[in-house]
Amino acid sequence: MKIREVKAYSVAGPWVDLCFVKVETDEPGLYGWGEASLPGRSAAVAQAVRDLAPLVVGWDPLATERVWQRMYRHTYWRGGPILTSSLSGIDVALWDIRGKVAGLPVYALLGGPVRDRIALYANIGDSSIPSVLRERAAAAKALGYRAVKFYPLIETGGTDRADAVDVVARCCEAVREEIGADRNFYVDFHGRLSAGLAVQIEAAVRATRPAWIEEPLPAEDLDGYSRLADKFQTPIALGERLFTRWGFREVFERRYANVVQPDVSNAGGISEVMRIAAMAELYGVAFAPHNPNGPLQSVASLHLAAAAPAFTVLEHLFDSVDALAQLASVSPRACPDGTAALPQGPGLGIDLQEQALAARPSSPFVWDLYHADGAVQDW
C-alpha cells in the first residue's frame, strides 16, 4: 500500500480560516484526514502541504515515523509555524489511516486510554469588561463546564496603562464570583505583557486563584519567563506558539512552565505532540493541548488526551460547535458534566465533508489592532 495523493484545503471557518489535509492511498476508499490550521496563514500552509507532497507520495502510509522524519529532515528550511503546520496535518492524516487499517481508534495505537473521560474547559473569549465575562462564564457553567478561560486583553505597551492591573483584577474577581469556589478559571494574555507588568498582575489576581496564567510574555521571550518563574505563585502555561520537541526543550529543562500547550495542528502532529506529552510527564509538567480551531483538531486532541498520562484539561470553543458541524461528521460536544467521551470508531473517528470544504475557500484573515496613538499593537 502506498500514498497516492495529498490534498490541502484552505477553508473559511466560523471565525478564522482553517486548513485541512487529505491523504489518499492506492487502496480504494482508504484515506485519512488531518488539520493544519494556522489562522491568518491557511493559504500559505495549504501550499506548504502541496510542497511536501513529493516527499510523501509513494511511501507507506503506515510508516508514520519514517514519513515524519522524511518530511522534517529532508526539508532544508525546517521548523517555524508554516512548515511545521503542514507536516502536522499530514502526520495526523497518516495516523487516521493507521487506525482505519487496524480497525482501532488512534488512542489504542498510542498505548490505549489512560482515562475514561476527557476534562474540558470553555474558552469564553476576550473582554476587559467584568459584566461581559460574568455573563459568558454563567453560560458555560450552565452547560456543565467545570472550568473557563478568558482573555482580559487590555491595551498595554509595557507600562502605558495606569489601570491595567486593576482592570484585570476586576475581571478575575467577577469570574470567580460567578463560577464559585469549586470551579477553575484560566487567564490568557496572548503574550502581550512585559515581565514587570506580569509580576504586578499576578500578585493582584493571586487571591482569586486562577488555575494558570497563560502566555503572559511573548513566546520568544523565554529568558523573561525565568523572572516570572521566580516571582509567580500562580502556575504558568505556555507553548501554543512553540513547535516540535526542540522548541519545548528549554521550557522543560529550565522549568519555565507548569503547563505546556502544544497544538497538534502546528507542533508536529500526533507523532510529535505525543513525544512532547511524554517530556511533560518526565518533568512533572501538565499537558493541556491548545485547541481553538477546527473539528478535526479537536478530535485529534481528544485522542492525545486519552493516551497521555500528563494530560489535565482540553480547550473547547463551546459556542462554535454547531458551525463546525457543517464541515464534519463529528463536532465534539461537552457532556453535562463538562467532559467529553473518548472518540469512537477506527482512526480518528471523523470524516470531513469534502464538497463543503471546496465550497468555502478562505479569504485572508487579518488581525488589526492599534494603540490609542495609532501604533501597531500585538494581537
C-alpha positions in Angstrom: 0.0 0.0 0.0 1.3 3.4 -1.0 0.3 7.1 -0.6 -1.3 8.2 -3.9 -2.1 11.8 -3.4 -2.0 14.6 -0.8 -4.6 17.4 -0.9 -4.9 20.6 1.0 -8.0 22.8 1.6 -7.8 26.4 2.9 -11.3 27.0 4.3 -13.4 29.8 5.7 -14.3 28.7 9.3 -16.8 30.2 11.7 -14.4 32.9 12.9 -11.0 32.2 11.5 -9.6 30.5 8.4 -8.8 26.8 8.7 -6.6 24.3 6.8 -7.4 20.6 6.2 -5.3 17.9 4.7 -6.5 14.7 2.9 -4.0 11.8 2.3 -5.3 9.3 -0.2 -3.8 5.8 -0.6 -3.9 3.4 -3.6 -6.3 1.2 -1.7 -9.8 2.1 -2.9 -11.7 4.2 -0.3 -8.8 4.3 2.2 -7.8 7.9 3.1 -7.0 10.0 6.2 -7.8 13.5 7.3 -5.6 15.9 9.1 -5.8 19.5 10.2 -3.1 22.1 9.8 -5.0 25.3 10.8 -2.9 28.4 11.4 -5.3 31.3 11.4 -4.3 34.1 9.1 -1.9 31.8 7.2 -4.1 29.0 5.9 -3.3 29.6 2.2 0.4 29.6 3.0 0.1 26.3 5.0 -2.0 24.7 2.2 0.7 25.5 -0.3 3.4 24.2 2.1 1.4 20.9 2.3 1.5 20.7 -1.5 5.2 21.4 -1.4 5.7 18.5 1.0 3.7 16.1 -1.2 6.6 14.9 -3.3 8.3 13.7 -0.1 5.2 11.7 0.9 3.6 10.3 -2.3 4.7 6.7 -3.0 5.6 5.9 0.6 3.9 3.5 3.0 1.2 5.4 5.0 1.6 3.1 7.9 5.3 4.0 8.3 4.3 7.2 10.2 7.6 7.7 11.9 9.7 7.2 8.8 7.5 9.6 6.8 7.6 12.1 9.7 11.4 12.0 9.7 11.5 12.3 5.9 9.2 15.4 5.9 11.2 17.0 8.7 14.8 16.2 7.8 14.5 16.4 4.0 13.2 19.9 4.1 16.3 22.0 4.5 14.4 25.0 5.8 12.8 23.2 8.7 10.8 24.5 11.6 8.6 27.5 12.0 4.8 27.7 12.1 4.0 27.3 8.4 6.3 24.4 7.6 5.6 22.6 10.9 1.9 23.0 10.5 2.0 21.5 7.0 3.9 18.5 8.4 1.5 18.2 11.3 -1.6 18.0 9.0 -0.1 15.2 7.0 1.1 13.3 10.1 -2.4 13.4 11.7 -3.9 12.1 8.4 -1.4 9.2 8.4 -2.5 8.3 12.0 -6.1 8.3 10.8 -5.2 5.8 8.1 -3.3 3.6 10.5 -6.3 3.4 12.8 -8.6 2.6 9.9 -6.3 -0.2 8.7 -6.1 -1.6 12.2 -9.8 -1.1 12.9 -8.9 0.7 16.1 -9.1 4.3 17.4 -5.9 6.2 17.3 -5.5 6.3 21.0 -5.4 2.5 21.1 -2.4 2.7 18.8 -0.8 5.1 21.2 -0.9 2.6 24.1 -4.5 2.7 24.9 -6.6 5.1 27.0 -5.3 6.0 30.5 -8.6 7.7 31.4 -12.3 7.2 30.7 -13.4 10.8 30.2 -11.7 14.0 28.9 -12.0 17.1 31.0 -12.8 20.2 29.0 -12.7 24.0 29.7 -14.8 26.5 27.9 -13.0 29.2 26.0 -15.3 32.2 26.7 -13.3 34.7 24.6 -11.8 38.2 25.2 -13.1 41.1 27.1 -11.9 43.6 29.7 -15.5 44.2 30.9 -16.2 42.2 34.1 -20.0 42.1 33.4 -19.4 40.6 30.0 -17.1 37.9 31.3 -19.5 37.2 34.1 -22.3 36.6 31.6 -20.2 34.3 29.4 -18.9 32.4 32.4 -22.5 31.9 33.6 -23.5 30.4 30.2 -20.6 28.0 30.3 -21.4 27.0 33.9 -25.0 26.3 32.9 -23.7 23.9 30.2 -21.8 21.9 32.8 -18.2 23.1 32.2 -16.0 22.9 35.3 -13.6 25.5 34.0 -13.4 28.5 31.8 -10.7 30.6 30.1 -10.8 34.2 29.1 -8.6 37.0 27.8 -8.7 40.3 29.6 -6.8 41.8 26.7 -6.1 45.3 27.9 -4.1 47.7 25.7 -0.6 47.5 27.1 2.7 48.8 25.8 4.6 47.6 28.8 3.7 50.3 31.3 1.5 52.7 29.4 -1.8 52.0 31.1 -2.1 53.0 34.7 -5.2 51.0 35.5 -4.1 47.8 33.8 -3.6 45.8 37.0 -7.0 46.9 38.4 -8.9 46.1 35.2 -7.5 42.5 35.1 -8.2 42.1 38.8 -11.8 43.1 38.5 -12.3 40.7 35.6 -10.8 37.8 37.7 -13.0 38.7 40.7 -16.1 38.8 38.5 -15.4 35.4 37.0 -14.5 33.8 40.4 -17.6 35.2 41.9 -19.8 33.8 39.1 -18.3 30.2 38.9 -17.9 29.7 42.6 -15.0 28.2 44.6 -15.2 24.7 43.2 -14.5 25.5 39.5 -11.4 26.7 37.8 -10.6 29.6 35.6 -7.6 30.4 33.4 -6.3 33.8 32.2 -4.7 34.2 28.8 -2.7 37.3 27.8 -1.6 36.3 24.3 2.0 37.3 25.1 1.2 41.0 25.5 2.7 41.8 28.8 6.2 42.9 29.9 7.7 40.9 32.7 7.3 43.7 35.2 3.6 44.2 34.5 3.0 40.5 34.5 4.5 40.2 38.0 2.2 43.0 39.2 -0.9 41.5 37.7 -0.2 38.0 39.1 0.2 39.4 42.6 -3.0 41.4 42.2 -5.1 38.4 41.0 -3.5 35.7 43.1 -6.3 35.8 45.7 -8.9 34.9 43.1 -7.0 31.7 42.5 -6.6 31.4 38.7 -5.5 27.8 37.9 -3.0 29.2 35.5 -1.8 32.4 33.7 -1.3 31.7 30.0 1.3 33.3 27.8 1.9 36.4 29.9 5.0 37.1 27.8 5.8 36.7 24.1 6.6 33.1 23.1 10.1 34.1 22.0 11.0 35.8 25.4 11.9 32.6 27.2 14.5 34.5 29.3 11.7 36.7 30.6 9.9 33.6 31.8 12.8 32.9 34.2 12.0 36.1 36.0 8.3 35.1 36.2 9.1 31.6 37.5 10.9 33.2 40.5 8.1 35.7 41.2 4.8 33.9 40.4 2.8 31.8 42.8 0.2 31.1 40.1 1.1 28.3 37.6 2.4 29.5 34.2 1.1 28.0 30.9 2.7 28.4 27.5 3.5 26.6 24.3 0.8 27.2 21.7 3.4 29.1 19.6 6.2 26.6 20.1 7.0 23.8 17.6 8.4 20.3 18.0 10.3 18.8 20.9 13.2 21.1 20.2 11.1 24.2 20.7 9.9 22.9 24.1 13.3 21.5 25.3 14.4 24.7 27.0 10.9 25.2 28.6 11.2 21.9 30.3 14.9 22.0 31.2 14.7 25.5 32.7 11.4 24.9 34.4 9.7 27.9 32.8 6.2 26.4 32.8 3.9 24.4 34.9 1.6 23.6 32.0 2.5 23.1 28.3 0.1 23.6 25.4 1.4 22.2 22.2 -1.1 22.3 19.2 -1.5 19.0 17.3 -2.1 21.1 14.1 1.1 23.1 14.4 3.7 21.5 16.7 4.4 18.3 14.7 1.2 16.3 14.6 0.2 13.3 16.7 3.7 11.8 16.4 5.5 14.8 17.8 2.9 16.0 20.3 2.8 12.6 22.0 6.6 12.9 22.4 6.1 16.4 23.9 3.5 15.0 26.3 6.0 12.3 27.4 8.5 15.0 28.1 5.9 16.8 30.2 5.3 13.6 32.2 9.1 13.3 32.8 9.4 16.8 34.1 6.2 16.8 36.1 4.5 19.4 33.9 0.8 19.3 33.0 -0.2 18.7 29.3 -3.2 20.8 28.1 -3.3 20.9 24.3 -4.1 24.1 22.5 -7.4 23.6 20.7 -9.2 26.7 19.4 -9.8 25.9 15.7 -11.5 23.2 13.7 -13.3 19.9 14.5 -10.5 17.6 13.3 -8.1 19.4 15.6 -10.5 18.8 18.5 -10.9 15.1 17.7 -7.1 14.6 17.3 -6.6 16.4 20.6 -9.1 14.1 22.3 -7.1 11.0 21.2 -3.9 12.6 22.6 -5.7 13.5 25.8 -7.0 9.9 26.2 -3.5 8.4 25.9 -1.2 10.9 27.6 -0.7 10.4 31.4 0.3 14.0 31.9 -2.9 15.4 30.3 -5.0 17.6 32.5 -7.7 19.6 30.6 -8.6 20.4 26.9 -9.6 23.7 25.5 -13.1 23.8 23.9 -14.8 26.5 21.8 -18.2 25.7 23.0 -20.0 28.3 21.0 -18.7 27.2 17.6 -19.7 23.5 17.8 -22.8 23.9 15.6 -21.0 25.9 12.9 -18.1 23.4 12.8 -20.6 20.6 12.4 -21.3 21.9 8.9 -17.8 20.7 7.9 -17.5 17.4 9.6 -19.3 14.2 10.6 -18.4 14.9 14.2 -18.1 18.2 16.2 -17.1 17.3 19.8 -19.6 18.5 22.4 -19.3 18.7 26.1 -21.4 16.2 28.2 -23.5 17.6 31.1 -20.6 17.1 33.5 -18.2 19.2 31.4 -16.3 16.3 30.0 -16.0 14.7 26.6 -16.3 11.0 25.8 -13.5 9.1 24.2 -13.7 9.2 20.4 -15.4 6.2 18.7 -14.7 4.3 15.5 -11.4 3.4 13.7 -8.8 6.0 13.1 -9.7 9.5 14.3 -13.4 8.7 14.1 -14.3 11.8 12.0 -14.9 12.4 8.3 -14.9 15.8 6.6 -17.4 16.9 4.0 -15.0 17.5 1.1 -17.6 19.3 -1.0 -18.3 21.7 1.8 -14.6 22.4 2.2 -14.2 23.1 -1.5 -17.3 25.4 -1.4 -15.8 27.6 1.4 -12.4 28.9 0.2 -10.8 31.1 2.8 -10.1 34.8 2.4 -7.2 36.4 4.2 -8.0 36.7 7.9 -6.4 39.9 9.3 -5.9 40.8 12.9 -6.0 44.6 13.1 -5.1 46.2 16.5 -3.6 49.5 17.4 -2.7 51.5 20.4 -4.5 54.8 21.1 -1.8 56.7 19.4 -2.0 54.6 16.2 1.0 52.4 16.8 0.6 48.8 15.9 -0.2 46.6 18.9 0.5 42.9 19.4 -2.6 40.7 18.9 
